[in-house]
Amino acid sequence: MEGQSSASASAIEESINSRYSYWVREALDELPYSFTITDPCLPGHPIVFASREFLKMCGYSSDEDVIGKHQMIMFQQAGINNRRSLLDIRHAIAQETSIQLTLLNYHKNNLTPPFWTLFHMFPVFSKDDGRLIHFVGVQVPIMPKPTRSESDFSRMNFCENGLGFCRREVCSDTMAELERISSFDSVLADDTELADSLCKASDLEKQRAHTAMSTILSMLTHYSQLTGRLVSDKRCCASYMSRVGASLYISLGRIKQSFVL
């Protein structure tokens, strides 16, 4: 299947089950937030959990359409091709840090108008040794903002009355209009500042993202306590990094070649 991770189904299931209590999936599904959990330690960095709200928001009938796929591939399949945003997310993953930015999402059926979300991704670490365990990606729908000027209206292809979660409503049903909408991300790539000003997350929406993050992390922490394998949003054990540094230094010292880093 296109975009499928090379990690086995059992490894993907164990990613959650081995770290948290068996009941964590049911508890996470009860949360009123749209989010996914990915495992950077598995081949392909696959999605190992997707909330019901995420499936509903993106138009997926079940998590079988999502679980096992790489989150970056999911973004691209959803039409998110703003290169700057994708590079920022990749950088955050590589640096094992949090990131918050605005994304334009597309519904799976491509019939429902695109919608803006505030995307907040944060890492989850092992409290014992500081290893990176998971990334959690929360998506909070952004309510529509009035356009600043007629030129903005024309350039960004927004209709006069936006409906739903900052969706760019189609002004006509013609194919030409749909094609203009499909090319919207090329504008985003070149003028992210303008896009952000038209659909910038409010303080309330940022607070919702923070609340969702805190609630999800609290739940993961609680269910990890039941297995004795505690997690945290901060790397609490500095010795892990020092061990990695020492190991890398020893390995490099064994290379019998001249080179520089």
C-alpha positions as CSV (number, residue, x, y, z in Angstrom):
1,M,0.0,0.0,0.0
2,E,1.3,3.4,-0.9
3,G,2.7,5.3,2.0
4,Q,2.7,2.2,4.2
5,S,5.5,1.9,6.8
6,S,7.9,-1.1,6.6
7,A,7.2,-1.8,10.3
8,S,5.1,-4.9,10.9
9,A,1.5,-4.7,12.2
10,S,2.6,-6.4,15.4
11,A,5.4,-3.9,16.0
12,I,3.0,-1.0,15.4
13,E,0.5,-2.4,17.9
14,E,3.2,-3.2,20.5
15,S,4.4,0.4,20.2
16,I,1.4,1.5,22.3
17,N,0.7,-1.7,24.2
18,S,4.2,-2.3,25.6
19,R,4.6,1.2,26.9
20,Y,1.1,1.9,28.3
21,S,-1.7,0.0,29.9
22,Y,-4.0,-2.0,27.6
23,W,-6.8,0.4,28.3
24,V,-5.0,3.5,27.0
25,R,-6.4,3.2,23.4
26,E,-10.0,3.3,24.7
27,A,-9.2,6.2,27.0
28,L,-7.5,8.2,24.2
29,D,-10.4,7.7,21.9
30,E,-12.8,9.3,24.4
31,L,-10.8,12.6,24.2
32,P,-12.5,15.3,22.1
33,Y,-9.3,16.1,20.3
34,S,-7.9,15.5,16.8
35,F,-4.5,13.9,17.1
36,T,-2.1,11.2,16.1
37,I,0.7,9.4,17.8
38,T,3.8,8.3,15.8
39,D,6.7,6.1,16.6
40,P,10.1,7.5,15.3
41,C,11.8,4.3,16.5
42,L,10.0,2.1,14.0
43,P,11.0,1.9,10.3
44,G,9.2,4.6,8.4
45,H,8.2,6.5,11.6
46,P,4.6,5.3,11.3
47,I,1.4,6.5,12.9
48,V,0.6,4.0,15.7
49,F,-2.6,5.7,17.0
50,A,-5.2,8.0,15.5
51,S,-8.0,9.5,17.5
52,R,-11.7,9.3,16.5
53,E,-11.8,13.1,16.1
54,F,-8.9,13.0,13.7
55,L,-10.5,10.3,11.6
56,K,-13.8,12.3,11.6
57,M,-12.1,15.6,10.7
58,C,-10.1,14.1,7.8
59,G,-12.9,11.9,6.5
60,Y,-11.4,8.5,7.3
61,S,-13.9,5.7,8.0
62,S,-11.5,3.7,10.2
63,D,-8.0,3.9,11.5
64,E,-7.0,1.1,9.0
65,D,-6.6,4.0,6.5
66,V,-4.2,5.7,8.8
67,I,-2.3,3.3,11.1
68,G,1.1,2.3,9.7
69,K,1.5,5.3,7.4
70,H,4.2,7.9,7.8
71,Q,2.7,11.2,9.1
72,M,4.7,13.2,6.5
73,I,3.2,11.0,3.7
74,M,-0.2,11.5,5.2
75,F,0.3,15.3,5.0
76,Q,1.4,15.1,1.3
77,Q,-1.5,12.8,0.4
78,A,-3.8,15.3,2.1
79,G,-2.6,18.0,-0.2
80,I,-0.3,19.8,2.3
81,N,2.6,20.6,0.1
82,N,3.8,23.9,1.6
83,R,7.5,23.1,1.5
84,R,8.4,25.4,4.3
85,S,5.9,23.8,6.7
86,L,7.0,20.3,5.8
87,L,10.7,21.1,6.2
88,D,10.0,22.7,9.6
89,I,8.2,19.6,10.7
90,R,11.0,17.4,9.5
91,H,13.5,19.6,11.3
92,A,11.5,19.4,14.6
93,I,11.5,15.6,14.3
94,A,15.2,15.4,13.7
95,Q,15.9,17.7,16.6
96,E,13.3,15.9,18.8
97,T,11.6,19.2,19.7
98,S,8.1,20.6,19.7
99,I,6.7,22.7,16.9
100,Q,3.5,24.7,16.3
101,L,2.4,26.0,12.9
102,T,-0.7,26.6,10.7
103,L,-1.6,23.9,8.1
104,L,-4.1,23.9,5.3
105,N,-5.8,20.4,5.3
106,Y,-7.8,18.6,2.7
107,H,-10.6,16.2,3.3
108,K,-10.0,12.6,2.1
109,N,-12.9,12.7,-0.4
110,N,-11.6,16.0,-1.9
111,L,-15.2,17.2,-2.1
112,T,-15.4,18.9,1.3
113,P,-13.6,22.3,1.1
114,P,-10.1,22.6,2.6
115,F,-9.8,23.8,6.2
116,W,-7.1,25.4,8.4
117,T,-5.7,23.8,11.5
118,L,-3.2,24.8,14.2
119,F,-0.8,21.9,14.2
120,H,1.1,21.3,17.5
121,M,3.5,18.4,17.6
122,F,5.5,17.4,20.7
123,P,7.9,14.6,21.7
124,V,7.3,12.0,24.4
125,F,10.4,10.7,26.2
126,S,11.1,7.7,28.5
127,K,11.5,9.0,32.0
128,D,14.0,6.3,32.8
129,D,16.7,6.8,30.2
130,G,15.6,9.8,28.2
131,R,15.0,8.0,24.9
132,L,12.5,9.4,22.5
133,I,9.4,7.2,22.5
134,H,6.7,8.9,20.5
135,F,5.6,12.1,18.8
136,V,2.0,13.4,19.4
137,G,0.5,15.6,16.7
138,V,-2.5,17.7,17.7
139,Q,-4.7,19.5,15.1
140,V,-7.0,22.3,16.3
141,P,-9.5,23.7,13.7
142,I,-9.1,27.4,13.1
143,M,-12.2,29.5,12.9
144,P,-12.4,31.8,9.8
145,K,-11.1,35.4,9.9
146,P,-12.3,38.3,7.7
147,T,-10.0,39.1,4.8
148,R,-8.0,42.3,5.2
149,S,-8.6,43.7,1.7
150,E,-10.0,43.0,-1.7
151,S,-6.6,42.2,-3.1
152,D,-6.2,39.5,-0.4
153,F,-9.6,38.2,-1.2
154,S,-8.7,37.8,-4.9
155,R,-5.3,36.5,-4.4
156,M,-6.1,33.9,-1.8
157,N,-9.3,32.7,-3.4
158,F,-11.4,33.1,-0.3
159,C,-15.2,33.6,-0.6
160,E,-16.9,36.5,1.1
161,N,-18.6,34.3,3.7
162,G,-16.3,31.6,5.1
163,L,-18.1,28.7,6.8
164,G,-16.9,25.9,9.0
165,F,-13.4,25.6,10.4
166,C,-11.8,28.3,8.3
167,R,-12.6,26.4,5.1
168,R,-12.1,28.2,1.8
169,E,-15.6,27.8,0.4
170,V,-15.8,27.1,-3.3
171,C,-17.5,30.1,-5.0
172,S,-18.6,28.1,-7.9
173,D,-18.8,24.4,-8.8
174,T,-16.7,24.7,-12.0
175,M,-13.6,22.7,-12.6
176,A,-11.7,25.9,-13.1
177,E,-12.5,27.0,-9.6
178,L,-11.4,23.7,-8.2
179,E,-8.2,23.9,-10.1
180,R,-7.5,27.3,-8.6
181,I,-8.1,25.8,-5.1
182,S,-5.8,22.9,-5.8
183,S,-2.9,25.3,-6.6
184,F,-3.4,27.3,-3.4
185,D,-0.5,25.7,-1.7
186,S,1.9,27.1,-4.2
187,V,0.9,30.6,-3.0
188,L,1.4,29.4,0.6
189,A,4.9,28.3,-0.2
190,D,5.8,31.7,-1.5
191,D,3.8,33.9,0.9
192,T,3.3,32.2,4.2
193,E,3.1,35.5,6.0
194,L,0.1,36.5,4.0
195,A,-1.6,33.2,4.5
196,D,-0.9,33.3,8.2
197,S,-2.5,36.8,8.5
198,L,-5.6,35.6,6.8
199,C,-6.1,32.5,8.9
200,K,-3.9,33.0,12.0
201,A,-4.7,31.0,15.1
202,S,-6.3,33.0,17.8
203,D,-5.1,33.0,21.4
204,L,-8.2,30.8,22.3
205,E,-7.2,28.3,19.6
206,K,-3.6,28.2,20.8
207,Q,-4.9,27.6,24.3
208,R,-7.1,24.8,23.0
209,A,-3.9,23.2,21.5
210,H,-2.1,23.6,24.8
211,T,-5.0,22.1,26.7
212,A,-5.2,19.1,24.3
213,M,-1.4,18.6,24.6
214,S,-1.5,18.7,28.4
215,T,-4.5,16.3,28.6
216,I,-3.0,13.8,26.2
217,L,0.3,13.9,27.9
218,S,-1.3,13.5,31.3
219,M,-3.2,10.5,30.1
220,L,-0.1,8.9,28.6
221,T,1.8,9.5,31.8
222,H,-1.0,7.9,33.9
223,Y,-1.2,4.8,31.7
224,S,2.6,4.5,31.6
225,Q,2.7,4.4,35.4
226,L,0.5,1.3,35.3
227,T,3.2,-0.5,33.4
228,G,6.1,1.0,35.3
229,R,7.5,2.5,32.1
230,L,7.0,6.2,32.8
231,V,7.0,8.9,30.0
232,S,7.5,12.7,30.0
233,D,7.4,15.5,27.6
234,K,10.9,16.5,28.7
235,R,14.1,14.5,28.5
236,C,14.6,14.0,32.2
237,C,17.7,11.9,32.0
238,A,20.8,13.7,30.8
239,S,22.9,10.5,31.2
240,Y,21.2,9.2,28.0
241,M,22.6,11.9,25.9
242,S,26.0,11.6,27.5
243,R,26.0,7.9,26.8
244,V,25.2,8.5,23.2
245,G,27.9,11.1,22.9
246,A,30.5,8.8,24.4
247,S,29.4,5.9,22.3
248,L,29.6,8.0,19.1
249,Y,33.0,9.3,20.1
250,I,34.4,5.8,20.6
251,S,32.9,4.6,17.3
252,L,34.4,7.5,15.4
253,G,37.7,6.8,17.0
254,R,37.8,3.3,15.6
255,I,37.5,4.4,12.0
256,K,41.0,4.1,10.4
257,Q,40.4,6.9,7.9
258,S,41.1,10.6,7.8
259,F,38.0,12.7,7.9
260,V,36.4,15.7,9.5
261,L,32.9,16.5,10.8
